[in-house]
Amino acid sequence: GAMPVMEGKAMIFRQFAGVNAYPIILATQDTEAIIQTVKNIAPAFGGINLEDISAPRCFEIERRLIEMLDIPVMHDDQYGTAIVVLAGLVNALKVVKKKMQNIKIVILGAGAAGTAIAKTLISAGAKDVVVLDSKGVIAKKRPGLHGYKKELAGIVNPRSITGELKDAMRVADVFIGVSGPNLVNAEHIKLMGEKPIVFALANPTPEIMPEEARRGGAYIIATGRSDFPNQINNALAFPGIFRGALDNNIKKITDEMKRRAAYAIAGIVKHPNPQNIIPSIFNKKLVGAVARAMR
């Protein structure tokens, strides 16, 4: 079942960035087996793009492969998503005339994507990020937190909010969903601050459909779908990132490179507006701009 997705990504690499990519599916979910397999095949490749590995194992797998290999490694579900979210948010904030350091951000979903988005936005200047999982707001004092969620609790939620989504959404400027379908409604959006920004990225059914978000007063709406405006799609990032990494003989994709890639994507949209905060994957300038950011 995974093969069509991997074949599609390989075609995107080739079509948009001229990078030859090969879909490799592993019949295991064991952390050590995945790490050893990738390590053993790495000499034949110029880079490794990890995909569809769930949290928490994805964090250790990516970290250890980055440490042991001399070629670039990136888990696309984490940082491909986070880079494009940052790009879209940079332009959305221009539209609503707000600054990253002054806004309140709510992220629903604390898996691979949600964790990477939180870390990336904080590294880009966000001061107030609240993350929720299926049990509610992640906070330092919440019992039962361990592993990566305990680590996450140490860098998010500076106001020590507790409770559920409606508690987190009060006067929030930005909602980012990387969770599941229909978990948010118009009443949640009405709790948000002035000119709310809503990124509902669950696929194929987002956390809240655009028409419902508009009913709640959302000013800018993005989804992961191509049939609505403002598609937040990993494919805006990964072809250019690996094109640039290969061109520049980069051994490790750093956080600074990821941020530069996001700003490069954002910069392609010269005059952002509520219906246009992110470029199309078909934009001819996209891959080159991202590749040049990888230096």
N, C-alpha and C positions, 0 to 999 in steps of 0.2 A: 504493500500500500504506500510506502514511502517513496518508491522509485519515481513515479510521475512528478512528484514535487522536486526531487533532486535533479531529474532530467530537465525540468523547466528552468531551474536555477542555472544549470550548466548552459542552457541555451541563452539565457539572459547575459551571462558572463561573456559568451562568445559574440552575441549579436551587438551588444551595446559597448563592450570594452575591448573586444578583440582578444579576450583571455580564454585559452583552452581550459575547460573545467570538466572533471570526470565525476559522475555520480557514484558514490560508494556507500552502500547500505550495510550496516553491521547487525548481525542477528544476535545481539546481546544488549542488555541494559546495565551490565556490570561496569562500575567505574574503572576498575583496574584493567579489565579486558579492553575497554574502549581506549584508554590511554596507551596501553602497550601496542594495540593494533595500529593506531595512528602513528605512534613513534616508529614502528617497524616499517611502515610504508612511506614515511616522510621523505626519505632520500630521493624519491622519484618526482617530488613535487616542489613547486616554488612558493606555495602557500596553502594553508588549510582553512577552509570556511566551515565551521561546525554548525549544525542545524538540527532542530527538533530534539534537543536533549533537555529534559525537564530539570527544574530546581528540586533539591539542592545540588544534585550531582554535577550539573553543568558548570557550577562555579569552580569546583575543584578540578574538573577535567580541563577547562580552559586555562586555569592558572598554572597547572603543572605542565601542560603542553607548551605554554609560552616559555616557561623556565627551561625546559629540556631541549627545545628545538631551536635551530638557527634560521628558521623561516617564519614569516608572519602567520599568526593564528588568531582568528576572531570567531566568537560564537555569535552568529548573526541574529538569533532570537533576542539576545541581550543587546548588543551594541549597534547592530544595524538599525533596530527599532529605536533605540535611544537617540542615535544621531539624527534620524529623520524627525523624531518628536521635537528635539531641540531646534532644528531648522524651522519647522512649522511654528513653534512657539515664538521664536525670535521675530518672525514676521507678524504673527498675530498681535504681539505686544506693540509693535510699531503702529498697527491699525488702531488699537484701543488707547495708545499713548500711555502705556504703563512700563515700568522698569522691572527687570528680573528680580533685583534685590528687594523690591517693595511688595511683591505679590504673594498671595497665599495659594499654594498648589495642593490639590488633593489627587492622589493616585490610588485607584481601586484595582487591586491585584498586586500581590507581593511575590510573584514567581520570578522567572528569569528576566522578563521584559520590565516588569514593574520595579524590580530592584535596580537594574541598570539605568532605567530612566531617572529614578530618584538620585542616584549617585552622579549621573551626568549633569542633571539640572543644578545640583548643588555645586558641582565643580565649575559650572558656568555662571555662578553668582546667586542662585536662589537661596534664600535664607529660611523660608517657611514652607517646608514640604511635609505633608501628612500622608502616610501610606496605610491602606487597609487591606487585610486579608479576609478570608471567609468568617473569621471570628470577630472582626471589628478593627478598630484603630490600633495600630502598633505603637505602643508606648513603653518606655523603660520600666514602668511599674506593673505592666500587665503580666500576670503569672503565666508560667508555662512556655515562655519564649526561650528558644535555644538555637544554637547554630547561627546561620546567616541572618535569621530574623532578629535575634538578640543583637547582633552586630549592626543591623539596619536601625534598630531602635536607638542606638547611640548617636546617630547622625541626623535623624528626622524628628519631626514633631516637637519643635522647640517650645511650644505653648503647652505641652503636656496634655493635649486633648485626650479624652477617653470616650468610649461609646461606639456608636455605629455611624453609618454614612451620613445621616441627617445631621449628626453632631459635627462632623468634619466639614460639611458643605456650607455651614453658615458663614457668610461674607467671603467665601473663597472666590478668587479671581479666575482660577483655572481648574477644570476637572479633566483628568486623563484616565481613561478606562482601558485596562489590559487584562480583562477578567472573563466575563461571560455575557450571554444575551439577556437583555431586558432587566437589568438589575437597578436601573435608574429611571425615574419618571420626572414629569414636568414639575412636580412639587419640590423635588430635590433641587432642580435648577433655580426655582424661585427663591431658594434660600441664599443663593450666591450673591456676590457683590455686583457692582455696576459693570455693564457690558461683559457678561460671562463668556469665557472661552471654554468650549467643550470638545475634547478629543475622545470620541467613543470608538475604540479601535478593535473590539472583539469582532471576529469574522466567523461566519458570514453575517450573523445578526449582531449588531452593536449593542452596547449597554443601554443605549437609548437611541431610537430612530430620529433622524434629523427633524422631522415634522413635530415630534413630541418635544424635542429639545427647544425648538423655536417657540412652541406653545408656552414653555416655561421661561422664555425670555433670553435664550442663548443668542449672543451677538455674532460669534464665530463658531462654526461647527466643522469638525473634521472627522472622517471615518477611515477605516481601512479598505473601503470599497471603491471600485472604479466608476460606479454609476452615480456617485454623489460628488460634489465639489470637494477639493482639499483632501485627496487621498494620501494618507500617511503610509508609505510603502517602503519596505526595506530595500527594494530594488533601486531606489533613488541613491542609495549609499554604497552597497557592497561592490558593484562593478568598478566604480571609480576608485574606491579604497584599495582594492587589490591591483588595479591597473597602476596606480601610483606607487604602491608598495613594491611591485615588480620592477617598475621603471627606475626607482631610486634605490634598489637593493636594500630595502628596509627589512631588518631582522625582527623588529617588534613594533606593533601598532600601539602607540602611546595614547594616554588620555588627551594630551594636547593635540595630537593629530586628529583624534575623533572630534574634538571641538572645532578645529579648523575645517574639517570636512562638513560639519553642520553649518557653519557660517558661510561656507562656499555654496552649499545648496540653497540656503536662504537668500544669498546675494544674487542669484539668478533672477528672482522675482523683483523687478525694479520698483514697481509701484503696487505693493500688496494691498488687497482690499478683502472684505469678509468672505468673498467667494474665490479668492485667489491668494493663498498664503504659501503655496508650495509648488514647485515646478512640476511639469509632466515628466514622466520617465522618457518620453520621446523627444525632450528638449535636447537639441544637438550640442549645447554648451555644457550639459550636465556632467558627463563623465570626465571631460578634460578639466573642468573646474575642481572637481573633487580630487582627481589625480594630482593636480598641482598643489593641493593642500597637504598632501602626504610627503612631507620633507623633513 
